[in-house]
């Protein structure tokens, strides 16, 4: 038979069984589409090589207190210069500094936009090993004070905002009020740090006072290891340089050290483990789908053995029967795989909508060639698995048993039931493992969402107000601005109060970390103290945010620049260092015991607030903005109604004060909390969908097997009922079969759950919050869910068994 004829026969056979065809194609579409969608994200974010030359030699340089790896901070620009010149273990060292709020860019078309950009050392691109798509890289002459201002832009910015202008090189853009010449366009694949769209030489983007101040830590460093140099060797050398250049008078509590880590760790963060775990879960869904199709194929093959035997008796060869079976499976796989690509495309969109905004290379997620190859491999693998079953039966069965009457059914039933039982047990076990993982992540997400943030989640509007103009370099000027701004906004209808803050809660994992010394404490105790999270605020900040005052007093207008310097400390800080009394009236200062910083009097104790991460409380200290030299960055507003309804009025009040000020990232505190739990929510929702699919596929598989078993045992059931068995006893045969299969599957699945717990410990150790990977409560609850699903799946076949008419059965015999 020619291939075209085989195809026509196959299509006719599938058209005569529309229910079977639809279920198989839909199951395959889910089995292929779901893993392909997840693989598209995992490939773009985690699996694809980093877009840098020899990325394994790239390391991040982390500066942190000696012996404290939990807290790290940036280096100063003088540190960068010293370490770059003194180190011999690196080919080169580069740095970058993110600008708060991005850069205000005038594209010359009457529109100004905030663009995420970085202030970088001139050699950043050469250290990463990336050449521009157009133009020249930055040069050393571009990165000195007073140099001609230049800018490098991304391919996306060039294409989307400048229309891919071929004459873009030499074009002048207004960036933060400075006219800068475009000298290069970076390739599309280049995006470092994540989300960057333009790059400025740091020496022409910040003042010389900041550039030469060794006390101001604002520069992130990365380096390229030299040939045959290990990270440990480079780390040892760099620490020796740090020791040699640190003032011997600096006490141990204020000394720092350097640790190196692969650049990939910074870029991927805690993304790798969860994404690979979710990809594994998606592949389990594929296995379930394939097992389900194999079940359906097996039932169909056994039911059609008599037809195959008749064809064989009429002269059809064994090769013909096997080819026909394989052709049917191939057509189903082709339809299912094609529809699966549509599911994958739709799924990618939903994944990106759910995913955190911090995914590295998130813009590159899509059905790229490697993803399409993955989909093809998945479809082909599925075909091989579920096509073997009917082909095997077609080749194995002889003519005699298939052409016999009642004996054939018994013979076919015993063999096929064993295969089906194994398949269903495997499906239940896999469904249990997926449901267990989803339940763990869901519990973790719920626990994290219930955390007391320490501030009001409702009725508060926040926004970043970057002070990029040199006009606000003078502390007196920016203090006046925020005083006027909070006064104007507080007077708006619907506003209860307004305040300014250095960094709003949950702005990100980085902040202002400061060492401190408590007056009168032993030097050995001071050496072990952690860094404090510093927040500068206006007087009404606690009221706006709903942070309670626990003891002492809050800030007032009297706490100005000429008054006694004061601070407020958080409850956790007070309990850690004054466990037996109140810290009110005690004094502390910034730096170590030898620091010349003035003593600050503790005026009060306030409640804990989650500033860095939802998962942990930091040790917070507040200073009045009138006694702070760094400008505030955020405005927070307490409203009487819906906060976002007042966003326009607040924006106008800001512009009325200074038309050049442009608030960015307007969000309620509820939105800030939502962002903070975006990644756990993504993990929980996605794995929850996989678990629901697994339960559905498991139920369908169990239903199909029980329906087939009831059909095979119809004669037996009829005879039992003729001898006096009641309908509920007949139904019990199906329910008992379902329970036996489910219990065995649950037992196998529990072993898999214990193994999964060990995997979770490695992959998701920082993802599960307040829930152990082998959580006993979850381990005891999930099996009951599976058993309930098994009973629900068995309900229809059980009812069918109870309605067998013994008279009809006996007449057929």
N, C-alpha and C positions, 0 to 999 in steps of 0.2 A: 504494500500500500504506500502510495506516495505521501510525502509530508503534508501537501495541501489537503489531500483526502483525509488524512488522520486529523488535521486541524478541524475540517468541516464536521467530521463525526464527533469530535470532542465538544465543539461548540453546541451541536444539537443535543448531546447528552446533558451538558450543563444547563441548557435552556429548558430541558424537561424537568429539571430539579431546581427551580428558582430559589426556593428557601435555602437549600443547602448551599448553592452558589453564593447567595447574598451574605449568609453568615460567615462563610469561609473568607470571602473577599474582605468583608468588614473587619474580621478578626486579624487578617494579615495586614490590612491597612494600619490598624492600631499597633500591631506588633512591629511593623517596619517604621511607621511614622514617628512613634514616640522615641525610640532610641536614636533615630536620625536627627530629630530636633535637638535632643540633649547633646548628641555628639557634635552638632554644628556649633553649639556654645562652647563645649569643652575643647574642641579643636582650636577655635579662634582664640580663646582665653588662656588655655593651659597647655595644650599639646603641640601647637605650632611653634617652631623655633622662634626665639626672640629675634626681632629685626635688627640685631646688632652683629658686628663682626666678632667671632669667637666669644660668644656671650659667657662661656664658662669662666673666662678670665676677668670678668667684671664683678667688682665687689662694692658694696656700700660701706662707708666709713661711719661708724656710730660712736659718738662721744657720750660718755655717761659717767656718773660718780663711781669711784673705785669700789668694786665689789657689788655694784647694784646694776644688774642687767635689765631690771624692770623699767627703769626710767632712762631715756636717752634724750639728748637735745642737740641742736645744731652746733656747728663750729663758727668761730668768728672769721672774717675775711683774712685778718693777719694770720690766723691758724692755718688757713688754706695755703697762703703764700709760703709760710715756714715749712709746713709738712711737704709741700710739693717740691721745694728746693732741697730739703734735707734727705728725703727718702730715696733709696736706691733700689728698693724692691718692686717699685711700680714703673711701668712704662710712662705713666703720667697720672695726674690727679686733677679732677675737674669739680666744679660745684655749681649749684643753682639755688635760687631763693624764690619762693612763690610770693606773689604780691597779693595782699588781702583785697578781695573784691575784684581781681583782674585789672585790666587796663582799659581805659576809655579811649576808643579809637574812632576817629573821624575818617570815613572812607571817601570823602569828597562828594558824596551824593546827597548831602543834607542830613544824613542820619549818623548818629553816634551810638556805638554799642560797646557794652562791656565784653571783653574777650579774655579768656583764660590765658595767661602768659607767664613766662618765667624770666627772671633776671639771672643770667648765666655767665660763667667764665668763658672766655673766648675759645677754649679748647674742648668744650663739652662734646661737640659733634665728633671731633677726631678721637677722643677717648672712647666714645661709643662705637666708632668705626663706621659712621654713616656719612655719605657724601650727599650734597644737595641735589635735588632734581633739576633745579635751575640756579644759576649764579655761582657765587663763591662762598666758601665757609667763612665764619668769623676769623679774624686775624688778631694777633696780639696788639696791634696798633689801634684796633677798635675798642679795646678794653682798658683804657686808661682815662683818668679824669680829663675832661676837656676835649676828648676825641670827637670827631664828627659823628653825630647820632645816627645809628643804623638799626635796622630791624630785620629779623628772619621770620618768615611766615610759613605756616603749614600748607600742604597741598589742599586740604579741605577749605581753609580760609581763602586761599587763592581762587579755588574753583567756585565756591558758593557765594563769596562776597565781592570778588573782583572779576567774576565772569571768565576765569582762566585767561586773563589778559596776557597775550604773548610778550607784551612790552612792559611787564610788571617790574622788571629789574630797573632800578633807578627811579621808580615812582616814589613820591613822598607821601607818607601818611602822618596824620597828627595823632600821636600817642601820648595821652596824659598831658596835652598842651605842648609837647615837644615835637618838632617836625623831624621825622626820621626817614631815611632812605632805605628802601627795600633792596637788600643785597643778595638774598637767596630765598628759594622755596624748597622746603624739605619734602622728601618722598611721602606718598600716602601712608605707607606702612609705618613711618616714624611718628611716634607719639610718646614723648618722654619729657617730663613726667606725664602721667595719665591725664588726658584732657587738654594738654597744652596746645595752643594754636599760634602763638608767636613767642619769639625769644629776643631779649634785649641784652646787650653787654652790661654786666652788673656795674661797672665803674661809671657808666654814663646814665645809670638809672637810679642810683642812690647817692646821697650826699657824701662828701669826703669824710665828714665826721663819723658817719656810720661805717664807711669803708675801712677806716684806720683804727677803729675802736676795738681793742682785743676783748673787751668785756661784753660786747653785744654779740650774741650767738644767733645768727640768722641764715647761715650758709650750710646747705646739705652737700656732703662730699661723696663722690664716688671715684673709683680708681680702676685702672687696668693693671693686673698683675704682670710682672715680667715673665719671660720664658723660664720655665723650670723653677719658679718661685711659688711656694705654697702660701695659702692665706695665713697659716700660723706663723710662718717666717716673716711675712710682711707686717703682721700684727705686732710681733715682738719688736721689730725694728722701729715701727711707728711709735710704740709706747716708750721706747728708749729715747726717741727724739722728743716726745712730750715731756718726759721726766727731765731731760737736759734743758728744756726751754721754760720749765715752770719755776716760778720764784720759790726758792727754798723756804721762805717765810710762810708760804701758804700752808695752812694746817691740813692734816689728812682728810678732815670732813669736807674740805672744799676742793680737794684734788680730783682730777678726772683721769680716765683711761680710755683707750680706743679698742673697739671690737669690730672685726670685719665680718660681713655676711654676704652671700651671693646676691647679686642684684635681683635675680629672679624672685627671691623671697620678698623683697619690697614690692615688686610689681604684682605678684600673685597673692601675697598676703595669706589670708585664710581661705582663699578661693579654691586652691588646688584640691584639698581633701574633700570638701563637700561636692564639688563638681564631679570628681572621679567616682565618689560614692553614688551620686545620682545617676551617673552613666551606668555603673554596675546595676543599679536598681532598674534602669530602663532595659538593660539586656535581660534581666530576669523576666520583665514583662514580655519581651520577645520570646523567651523560652516557654512561657505560659501560653502565649498565642500559638506558637508552633505545636506544642503538645495538644492544644485544643483542636487544631486543624487535623493533626494526626489521628485524634480520637474520631472525629467526624469522618475522615477518610477510611478509617478502619471499619466503622459501622457500615459505611456505604459499600466498602469492599466485601465484607462478609454477607451483607444483604444481597449483593449482586453476584455472588459466586455461582448461583444457579444459571444466571444469564451467561456468565463467562463459560461455564461448562457446556451449555448448549452450543455456544459459538465454537468451542473447541471440537465438539462432536461433529459440527458441520464443516470442519476443516481449518479453523483458525489456528495458527501456530502459537507456540508459547511466546516467541519473540513478538508476535503481533499483540498478544494480550499485555505483555509488559510495556511495549511501546505505547499502547493506548492508555494505560494507567499513568505512565510518566508524562504523556502529552497532556492529560487532564490536569495533573499537578502543576505542570509548567504554565499552562494557561491561567490557572488560578493564581499562581505566584506572580505572573506578569500583571494581571489586573490588580491584585492586592498591593504589589510593589509600586505600581504607578499611582494608585490612590494614596498609598503611604507617603509618597513625595508631596502630595497636596496637603496631607495631614502634617507633615514635617514643616512645610512652609508656613502653614497657619500656626503651628506650635511654636516656631521660632519667634514669631511676632508676639505671642502670648508670653513666652519666656522672657523676652526683652522687656515687656511691660511690667513683669513681676520682679525682674532682677534688680539688684542694687545698682545705683548709678556709677559705682566705683569699679565696675568690671574693666580690667585692662583689655584693650582692643575690642571693647563692646561694639564699636561701629563696624567691625569686620565680620560680625556674626552673620552667617547666611549659608545658602546651599552652594558652597564653593566646591571645586572639583574633588578634593579629598572627601568631602561630605557625600557627594554623589557616588563616589566609589564605595564608601562605607554602606550606603543604602543598597547598592548593587550586591555587595558581598553579603549583607544581611538577607536580602531576598533570595540569593542563590543558596545560602546556607539553610534557610528555612525550607526551600524546595527540596534539597537533598534529604532533610530529616523527614518531612511528612510525605514525600513521594515514595520512600522506601517501603512504607507499611503496605499500601495496596499492591505495589509491584511485587513485594515478597509473597503476599497471599496469592496473587495471580499466578506466580511461578510455582508455588508450593502445592497448591491444591490439585488433586487429580480429578478425573471425570466422575468416577464412581460415587464418592461421598457427596459431591455436589448435586448429582442427579437423583440421589435417593431422597426419600421423603422425610419422615420424622427423625430418623437417625442422624441425618445431616445437621439438623438443628442442634442436637445435643453435642455432636462432635464440634461443630463450629462454636457453640456457646462456651464450652470449656476452654478452648484455646484463646479465643478472643477476649473472654472475660478476664483472664489473667493479664493479658496485655493492657486492657483498659483499666484494670484495677491499679496496676503499677503506674500508669499514666496519671490517673486521678490522685493517687497518693502523692506523686511528685508535684502536681499542681497545688494541692492543699498545702504541702510543705513550703513551696515557694511563696504562696500567698501569705502564709503565716509569717515568714521572714520579712517580707515587704511591709506587712501591716505592723509588725513589731517595730521596725525601723521608723515608720511613719508616726506611730504612737509616741515613740521616744522624742522625736523632733517636735511633735505637736505639744507634748507636755512641757518640753523645754521652752518653746515659744510662749506658751501660756504663762509659765512661771516668770519669764523675762518681762512679759507685757504687764504683769501685776506688780512689778517692782515699784516701790515708792520712790519717785524721782526726786522728792524733796521740794519741788516747785509745782505751781499750778499748771495742769495740763489744758485748762480751758480758759477762755476769755483773755488770752495774752497774745498780742501780735509782736513779732520780732522781725528785724531787718538789719542788714549790714549797711553801714554808712561809711564807706572808705574815704579817708581824708588824704587824697593823693597830691593835692596842690602844695607847693612850698609855702603857701600862705599860712598853713597850719603847722609848720615846723616849730613855731614858738608855742610852748605849753600854755602860755597865757591866752593865746588866740583860740586854740582848740577847746580850752576849758570854757571860755566865753561862748563859743559856738554851741556846745552841748548844754550849757545853762539856758541859753536862749531857746534852743530847740526843744528841750524837755518842757520849758514853760509854755511855749506856743502849742505844742501837741497836747499837753494836759488841758489846755483851755478849749480844745475842740469839742463840739457836742458829741456825746456818747463815749467820751474818754474819762476814765477815773483818775489815772495817773500815768506818768511817763518817766523813764529813767534811761541812763546810759550805762554800758558795761563793756569791759575790755573784750571778752569773748563770751557769747551767750552759751547756755547749757547745751550739751550734745552737739556743739559745733564740729567736733572731730577729736581724734585721739591725741592730737598735739595741742600744746598750750604753753603757758609761761611757767616754767619750773624754776624754783628758786631755793638755794640752800638757806638755812637759818640757824641762829644760835639763840638759846634761851639763857637769859641772865642768871648767873649763879650755878649753872649745872656743870658737873665734872667734864673735863676734856674728852675722856673715853666715851662718855655718853653722847657728846656732841658729834663725835666721829661716825657714829652709827645711825645718825638721823637721816631720814629720807628727804626728798625735795618736796616743797609745798606747791600746790596749784595756786597761782596768784591771780586775783581778780580785782580790777579797779572799777568802782561803781559810783554813781551819783547817789544822793541821799535817799531818794525814794525807791531804790532798787529792790530792797527786801519787800516793800509793800506791793510793788507791781508784780513780782514773781511769786508772792505768797510764801516766801521762806520765813519761818517763824524765828523770832528773837527768843532765845532760851534763857539768857542771863545778861545782865548789864544793860547797856544802851546801844542804839544804832547810831549811824552817822547823822550829823546835823549841819546846818549852814555854818556853824561856828568852827567846824573842823576844816579851816582853810589852810592856805600855804603857810601862814604865819603862826598857826596854833601848834600845840604839842602833837607830834606825829602819833596817830592811832591806827589800830587795825581791829578787825573782827575775825574770830576764828570759828571753824566749824565744830560741831559737837564731837565728831570722831577725833579731830586733832586735840580737843580739850581732854577727852577721855584717855587718849593715848599718853599725854605728857603731864596731865594734872589729874590723875585718877582719884586722888583723895581730897580734892578741893576744887575751888573755882579758879580759873586763870585770869579772871577780871582783875585788872590792876597790875598783873605781871608784865614783864617786858621781854621783847625779842628783837633781833635785828637780822638783816640779810647778810649772808656769807658766814665765814667761820669766826671763831673767837677773836682773831686778829683783824677782822674786817673793820674799816673805818666808818662803816654805815652807822647812822644814828639809831639809838634805841627807840623802839616803837611800843607804845603802851596798849595793852589789850583792853579795849573798851567794852566788848561784849562777846557772847557766844551765840551762834545762829545754828539752825538746823542743817543737816547734811543735804547736799544737792548733787545730782549726777551730772558732772560737767564733761568728762571725757568719754565714758562708755556707760551703757545701761548696766553692764555686768558688775561694776565695782564703784565704790565710793572713794573719792580722792580726799586728801587732806587739804582743805581749802583755807585760804586767808584772804580777807578783803581789805582794801585800802581805799580811802576816799579819793575821788578823781582829782580833787584840789591839791592833793599831796603826792601826785603821780606825774612823772615826766613823760610816760608813753601815752599817746592819744587813745581814746576809746574807739571802738570799732563798730559797736552795735547799739541799736535803739530798741527798747522793749516798752510796750504800751499795754496797759490794762484797760479793757473796754467793758461797757455795760451790755453790749449785744454781741453779734457775730463779729469777730475781730477783722476778718478779711473785708467786711463791708466798709471799714474805715481806712483801708490801705490807700485808696486814692487821695483822701483828705490828708493823711499823714505825709504822703509823697509830695503833695502840693505845699504843705507847710515847710518841708525841707527845701524845696526849690525856692520858696519865697525868701528864705534866709540866704541861700547861695545857689544861683541857677546852675553852677557847675557841679553841685553835689547830686549824685544819682544813686538812690538806694537800690540795693541788689539783694537777691535771695530773700524775698519777703515770705515769711512762713509763720504760722501759729506754733505755739509750743507743742500742740498735739501733733502737728506735722513733723516737728523736730524729733519727737519720740518715735513717730512712725518711721522716719528715716533711720533712726538708730537701730530699729529692729527689722530693717528691710531684709537683711541677709538671712536671719533665722526664719522670717516669714516665708521667704523664697524657698528655703530648704524644706520647711514643713509643708507648704502648699503643694510643691512639686512632688514630693515623696507621697503625700496624701493622695494625690491624683493617681500615682502609680499603684498605691495600695488598693484604691477603689477599683481600678482596672483589674488588678490581680484577683480581688474578691469576685468581680463580675465574671472574669474568665474561668475562675475556679468553679463558680456556681454553674455556669453554662456547661463546663466539662462534666461536672457531677450529674447534672440533669440529663445530658446526652447518654452517659453511661447507664444510669438507672433506667432511662426509657428503653434502652437497648436490652438491658437485663430483663426488664419486665416483659418485653416482647419475646425474648428467648424462653422465658419461664412461663409463658402464657398457658401452655398445656398443663404444666405442673400445677399452676394456681387453679386452673379450671377443675382439675381432678380433686384437689384438696377441698375446694368449695362444694363439689358434688358429694364429697364424703362428710360434709358438715362444718367445714371451716367457715368462720364468719368473715364478712368483708374487712373488718378492722384487722383481723389476723393476716389477711392477704396484704393489706396496706403495710402491716408491720414488717413483712418480708422486705419491701423496698426501703422502709425507714431503717431497718436493722442493717441492711447492706450499706446504706449511706453513712450511718454512724460508724460502722466498722472501718470503712475507707477513710472517713474524716479523722477518726481517732488515731489510726496508723499515720496518716499524713501529719496530724498535729504533733505526734511523738517525734517523727522525723524532723519536722519544722522546729521544734524546741531545741534540738541539737544544733540546727542551723542558727537559731537565735543566739545561742551561747557563743557560737563562732563569730556571729555578727557583732556581738558585744566587744570582742577583742579587736575586730576591724575598726569599730567606731572609736575605740580608745585611741587608735593611731590616727585615723583620718579626721575625726570630728572632736578631738579632745577639747578644743576651745569653742566648739559650737554648742554642745549640750550644757545647759545652765541649770544647776541645782537638780539635775537628774542623772544618776549613774547609768553607764552604758548597759549594765545588766540589771536594770531596775526591776526588782521582784514584783512590784504591783503591776507593772505593764506586762511582765512575763506571765502573770497569773490571769490577767484580764483578756488578753488578745485571743488565747485559744477558745474561750467561750464565744467570741465573735465569729470565729471560723466554724464552730459547731452549729451556731445558730444559722449561719449562711448555708451550711450543708443540709440542715433540716428543711430550710426554705426551698432549696433546690430540689429536695426529694419529695416535696408536697404533691406536685402534679403527677409524677410517676406513681406515687403511692396511691393517689386517688384513682388513677387509671387501673392499678392492680385490684383495687377493691371493687371495681365495676366489671370485672371479667364475668361474662355469662358462661357458666359451666356447660349449659346445653349446647350453645353454639360451638364451643371448643370440642366437645365430644362428638358432635356431628361431623366436624371437619376431620377428626381422626378416623 
